[in-house]
Structure formats: structure tokens, C-alpha cells
């Protein structure tokens, strides 16, 4: 038996008990006649005391030889601490050690195993197994487990069945993003790793499973942007005999349950917003509504004067930044530089300072009078003390630019509070989006997403206006997940394919087995998927997912700890019927 | 709203309520003036009645046009059935339908959607989504979910944390069995899919996670034997600061919990048997102990006469088959043919009939008298009425042969009862096994398995005799899983590698990152893994795992439903920096 208790367990009530603990040496303080050692495990830290008078000599000397991260086992008596430490749960006691075994020595770790470590990101990734010993990472993994258990138990109680779908599947039309796996037994053929279990979950609905879920790894071979991983985890769900409302209710229930169980945060019902409204009010389909700064469209009140920049613009739109009237000219110039950075891409910015006395001072005073500016303030909801920031240009572009500015200002003003939660359903997404490159419409979600029946008449005349039964859950400005009601009618599906530019033959080749399955009695169905890594991070009050993944990959898709990917030998390539082409 | 109730929900208490149901048409009986339709969903079957007098004419006619597996929605009143059906929970009621919507039509399915279907294995696999509608498959998937939830909740309550380990890892020394994934971003390099998360779980122990588990997909590119899948699910576990006893206790607790929760089957503690004992008594390291027929070794009582076959044999060993004295000469000859089949490989079989009067009749009466045969009966535990079957030859071979015969006879005698559960720990596995092909010792489990300290002195002189701290859980003659205490001492690990024929350089290259990790304070640790597919099948009273996997692959590793693996296009190959070599 290596331990009678964990290092986080002992309290005053245990005083005088003989106990055995095992763990890692966090810290050694050697005063010559007395040695204190903090021993650490997953559960906490306990102080050990070795004392020249009361500890056997051999044990005392061994204690003096301990180094950081040595693995030890000690036996001793729980005693009351002279100077208690109220910051840790075991702070009232310490162990007077009578026996010490070094279970393993340790090289000095390349960074300190402390909450605030001296190790940089790269070093910590290389030695991830040491990084995991640190509270911030360890607690993130414990938290992830807790959330996963909550999700599973909630959905299971709601009648959902977790079904494991296969990992070795078939390459899909969007094949370029598939990771593939050469088959040894089927010469010249490849499996693909799933980007999502989409088709399988739809087949499970055809199979009558009724309510399906799965916490499942998915794979996407994309050039990695920051905070993207080539393998990621999804809460994947599908339901039969449901309408959009049923699905929103279930997953609103799940999210509410998580917020309550984890944070004690209660919210009666989640607001809903159409995609059109979100774009108009926030320039973004995943608005952070923890704070205001809603867009005010100014075309009507800004295009009547001689200011050509505004008059030529498709959209003139502004936000009122609370309290930013105090910005100096220099600070505002820096802000203008910020919006002109290529990542944002605005050509310039007009501003209006809203003075406490109700007057306005703008960068376009040449063109607009106080009455004009008062109307701008009204449209943007600006109050005395605010700074109105106005961008103009092509609608889509200027909305994205102003959205970026809005988020930046919220960040600067501390309005994106990690412990506040503002969920939001964005509904009525467009069915199709125009792709400049291929000069045709693409399915915004996927080709099985159903259009809203009332919009379907527009499908030939004005396809871009057709809304889908598709929805996203947004939490604190992050897309947590989304889904749609699927098409289950063969006729409608055929029309959709032809609209998306598929010949019947192509549709059959690419979606054949699902189309075939649909001939044998497909129920109405729909579903959604949540990005689990991001959900956990946001619930944990973080924006970055990496600490919530035990062994993440870097931006080149490498695991720097195990040094993967790596070369494989010629014999193996030969068995797989492939050659390198480098 | 597609339904107010499911098809398994309505009872007498609902009589007179108006309800809406949705589901699939199981059966239509059209009597001309009356039509009965059974409608089915995941939850059950409800009888609908359409009646010329009481049902609107249009609805009645629509009902007459329904076909098998059409998807329908009906509204109507719950009424009492005239002739009740006690075999289904909804058998007391039926729905007098007032409204019927055909949500989807269906082609006639290629096999009947009944518990006993007319579809063969291949057809059912091709249309797996229809096969899943059948109770036996559907219930197996529901059962799997239930077991998975029990496992997760049990381990979570025991303080285990589920940590997701990566799927895109590095090819291992036993590389030939790895599925690999070419990296687009890292030219000429490959990820490998994990055969198990072994190294990652050991790193989690180095990282202080203390108690880890995961229900995780694993991958092995082996030539598939019957009932093997290229992707399979494991309950993977690891614990730090534990001895073998701690691990056995936890997972005995888990298994006992499952047997109790699922089958109400209680068992105080699992018997334990050493590997040596299992081989001696059952010729097998995963004996089915639901029945007896223990081996009786007969060397002492069968090698004193002139029977050369026995005298030349390393081992003479028999079993007493209960009640098989009644076998005719012809039946026994067929049994002898059975043991001589190449799959078993015996050269012949000696038998002794134990007559009810206490006398014996054997095939070797020429050589042995009644007194000899009485001793054989004693050694094999044979009673009057039994048939003693005796094989002889080289120890390992003859044990395997007799084990096969023992299982065959148990099968024929109906002793392998699917609803009886006989768990067993097999412990003290050999550390090493001799490989004829490479003429050297291999790690029986893996190179990190720790030898028993008391046997370690034999390691240079008699390596084959060294026992490991390794154990298997056997249930009803199936290996459910196994594990070991790992080596955490660097010295011991180095000696193990050299014993296994690794140079220090090779050891570093192949196990480098784990060895490096071990330098930073590795705790004593150990663990185990259960094969989840098999565990679920056995708990479900089945021997074959395929029905417990939603979308299994066939023996060539193909998914015949989606037709994977498949070719991919040249563009994609080029992006992945590989060429075909076919």
C-alpha cells in the first residue's frame, strides 16, 4: 500500500493518526536542524516536517537529499502546525515523518511546476507531462471530465443513446480536408477519418435510433489557424420526428444545465436573433452580447451632406464606445491605425466625441452640424462621455470591420468578463452562400440542410435570400455549435442538388449511400453539433482551448512531445502500396 | 409537433385521450371494411385501427395504400382493444385514427424488419441502417450505451478522470500493425492511429493524473480473423501509487457492479488462478469455468505399460465428459475425426467409457487393465456414465488440443450458458515468451511490464521462468482484458531492454520520449484495458461482437454499406506527397 490518504485529505481531525502519503516533492526548505518538504499529488499539497530531534537520523539525512519532483513515500504522525496556512485545505496540519522512501528521483524539470511557471509555451508543450502537473492544466483536464460527464448524463436522461460511429470511413466530396489512411488489405484504396459523423448520424435516424448523441473525435486537415486543432472533439447529436423548436429546447436545456451545475448561473431562456438581425446589429453571426455597442446605421442621417466618403458608401455605420470621449487625439489616431491594419482593413474612421455638456466634436465638423451629430448619437445610442466610431463602405466588409472594432473596444474596456455568460441562438441562416472563386452558390451548412418552406419559392429567382432551418448557439461571442433540420424528402433533395450544381450522376456518386438509405423510409430529422473543446474552454472562463486538451498539437499539426508525424520505413510503405512523392 | 407520445407508451390509462404518433409501418392488415396498421418506433409498437364507419373516407383510403416501412404520422383516439395482445406493453389499446399523414414513402426493404429476419449477413450489413431497425440489433446498441454509462459513472465515482488522448500519434516499433495517415503539412511524414493509448496513459501518470480512464477507439491493421475489427473500443485505465492488488480490486468492483446492475447477478469475489494453474487445469489462459471437465494429468498412471504413444509423450492428459458414456462407436469416431482436424491438430484420441456398473471399456484395453483405468478415472474425476477423452504429445500442443475438445464438448452439452457468469482473474503471467521465428524472448505484454521482484534473480539464467505482475480478467472463457504493473525504475527498464535485445540506441529511438519522461519523477503505476466490444457482447449473453457495433466492418476490413475504403483522386494524393505503388 503506497498511501493511506492523499495529499489533499488531511485535516485537524486527523491529528495524532499515523498516515502514509505518496507524491512529488514540490518544495524543500532546509534550515539545517529542520527540513520542511511540501509533497504534492493530484489532490493537494501536504507539509512534511523532518526534525533533527524527533526524526530518525537516516530519515533526516535522506530528506536533506530530496530534490524538486522526486517521488516519495512517507509515513509519520499528523500533528498540528505551529504557523497555519489558511490558503490550503491541509494548512492546519503537517506530518512529522518517521519513514521516508524515495520511490523515484527526478532530473530538475525544465520549468517550474507552479501555477505561474517560468516555462514558455514551446517548452511546456515539449514536456507536456510536466505541464500537466501544474494546477492550471490539471484543473482544466479535471474540469473537462466533469463537463463531459454532465453532458452524457443529461442527454442520457433525456433518452439519447450514445452510438459510436466508425473512424475509418470514406473520403467525402470536400475531400481535400480529409485525413486519409491507406488500406493494406485493399490495394490502392484509402479510408478517410471523419470530419464529422454527419452521414452516420443521419443513417441512425433512418435506422430508427430516434435520439442519438456522441462525444466524438473529428479530424480536419486544414491549415491551422491559431487555436485550431487537426483533431477535435464534438458533442454530436441527431433527433427524429422533430422540428427546429424541439432541438433548440433540448440543447438550450443542456446548456442551461451546464451553466447551472458548473457555475450556479441561472438563465430562464436564451434570447434568439435572426442571422439578418445579428449581421445588422453586430456585423457578426456570433455576436458577444455580454455588452452593448450595437451598430447604428447612419445612411439616412449621414448621406445628405457633401461628404463624398459617406455618400459613396453602401453602408455608413457606427458604434458608441462607452466613456471613450476621454480618448486623446493621439489615442484616437492609434485607433484609426488599428482599424486600417490589413487584418481589419478599413480605409479610415470617422469619430464623434460626445461631450458631457451635450455638445459634439467630430472629425467631420466641416460637413456636419451639431444637429446632424445629435442624430448620429441617437442612432448609435451614444450618451455624453461616449465616443462614436463610424466606418463606411461595402455592407459586408464594413460590418466585419466594425465588428472587429467593437470586440477590440470591449476587450480594452474589460467588458468581456470571463465569468459572465451570455448565450444566444442565431437562427434563420441563409441556405446558400455565394462563392466568388467558383462563381456559384454553395450550401452554407451542408447540402442536406432544409430550406424554410415559406422561402422555397425564391429558390430559382433569388437563391441568396432563401433562409434555412439552421441555427447556431453562440456563447460570449463564440460559436459553440450549430445544426439544422435536414431534408428528408427525395424530391426536394434532388432540387437542392441541382441548385448546387450537381448532376444526378455526381449526386449519386458522392451521396449515393445516404440517398439510397433515404428511399427506405427516412423520418423527418435534424440535429446539431457542439464544439466540445471550445465549450469547455468558455465554461472554464478561457478563450483558448489548448489547456483543455491533454496533448494538443501545435500550429503545424505537430505533437512536439512525441515528435509526430514522423517518417516510416520503406517496408511499411510497400505493404501499404504507396510510395513517397516528395 | 410530430408526436404527443411514442409508440411504446400508451396504456389503458390513456383511453379516450387524443394522441399523435409517428413511426414506421410494421404491418398492414386490410380486411376491406377495416384496416389495422402496426406503427413502430424505437420505443415499441402500437396498433392503429382504420374503420370504414368511423374513419374519414380519405384517411381510410390512404391507410389502404400504406406499405411496409412507410413513415407516417397519425392522430386519433386511444380506445380499448377488443382482442388484447398480452405480448406487447401497448397490447390493451389501439388508436382509432382520424388523421393520417405519410411523412415518407419507402421502397420494400430487401429483408424483413423482424426479430427473425429473412436477410443474410451480407445483405444486412449492406443495409445496416435497416438492420438497426430490428429489435436484436437496436437492443444491442441500447444495451451498449447502458453499459458505457455504467462504466463511466462507476469509474468517475471512484475518482477516475476520463482524459482524451490523441488519435494522430507516432508509429510504434510494432509498426506493421499501425494504420498510418500521411501528413499534408509535414512532407513525407506520417501519423499513426493508436493501437492503444499505452504510452499516453503512462505519461498521464508521470503527469500526476493519478487515476485515468477512457473509453477509446483503438486501431490495428491485422489480417482479420472472425470477430476481429480493425477499429475497436477499449476501456483503458491507469493508476499511480498502486500495487497489483489495488488494480484487481477496482476492476473487480467495476465488473461486479456491471453484473449486478445489468443482470442482478451477485458474486462475492472473483476467483484467482495463476497462469501456470490455468494452463495445467484447462490448457488455456482464459478458461471457461462455468463448467468442470478439469484436466487430469495421466503420465504417472499411463506410462508404465507398453503403449508407446503414451510412453513417448511429454504429457498424457484427459478430461471426463459428463454423461458421454452413451456415445456410440460412430459418434466417438466422429469425435476422433474432430480432434484430428487441422484446426485442432491431435494425432488421435484415446477414450475410456465409464460404465454405470463401475467397469471401464477403453480403446486401449490391450495395454491397460481395469485397475489402470480406475486410476485414470480418479485423476480426471470421471464418474460412472462419463467418457474420458485422452490426448498425448508435447505439453503445450496437447494442452491446446484438449482445451479445444473441452470447449467443444461443453458447447455440445449446453454447459456454456449465456446467462451464467463466471469471472476469473488469471495472474502471474510469464514476463517473456520465446519466439521461434526470431529465436529470442519477447515481452509477453509489453516491454514496460514489471517482473515479480522475487523472480528477478532468474532473469539471466532462466528468463522463461520469470513471472510478471501481469493479469487478465476472464469471463466465460473470454479474455475481457488485462494489464500489468509497469516498470518505473530506470535501471530495471534498461536491463529489460537489453534482455529483449534492444541496444541502448534502439531503446532510445523507439521509446525515447517515454524514457525521457520517466527521468522526471515517474510514480509507481499500473493499469489495464478491457475490450469493450467483447465485454458488452458477453454481458449481453452473446459470443459475437458484431451486433454490438453500429457500423462494423467485414473480414476484409470493408464497410460494405458505405463502400470504404475507396480510391482517392490524384490531386489529393499529390497534396499528401504520396504516389500509389500498386
Interface residues (C-beta under 8 A of the other chain):
Chain A: X1 X2 X3 X22 X24 X40 X41 X42 X43 X69 X70 X71 X73 X103 X104 X105 X106 X107 X109 X127 X128 X129 X130 X131 X132 X133 X138 X141 X142 X144 X145 X148 X149 X152 X153 X156 X161 X162 X163 X164 X165 X166 X167 X168 X169 X170 X171 X175 X176 X178 X179 X180 X181 X182 X183 X184 X185 X186 X187 X188 X189 X190 X191 X192 X193 X199 X200 X203 X204 X206 X207 X208 X209 X210 X211 X217 X219 X221 X223 X224 X230 X231 X233 X241 X242 X243 X246 X488 X489 X513 X517 X519 X520 X521 X522 X523 X524 X549 X550 X551 X553 X556 X557 X558 X559 X561 X562 X563 X564 X565 X566 X567 X568 X569 X571 X572 X573 X574 X575 X576 X577 X578 X579 X580 X581 X582
Chain B: X1 X2 X3 X22 X24 X40 X41 X42 X43 X69 X70 X71 X103 X104 X105 X106 X107 X109 X127 X128 X129 X130 X131 X132 X133 X138 X141 X142 X144 X145 X148 X149 X152 X153 X156 X161 X162 X163 X164 X165 X166 X167 X168 X169 X170 X171 X175 X176 X178 X179 X180 X181 X182 X183 X184 X185 X186 X187 X188 X189 X190 X191 X192 X193 X199 X200 X203 X204 X206 X207 X208 X209 X210 X211 X217 X219 X221 X223 X224 X230 X231 X233 X241 X242 X243 X246 X488 X489 X513 X517 X519 X520 X521 X522 X523 X524 X549 X550 X551 X553 X556 X557 X558 X559 X561 X562 X563 X564 X565 X566 X567 X568 X569 X571 X572 X573 X574 X575 X576 X577 X578 X579 X580 X581 X582
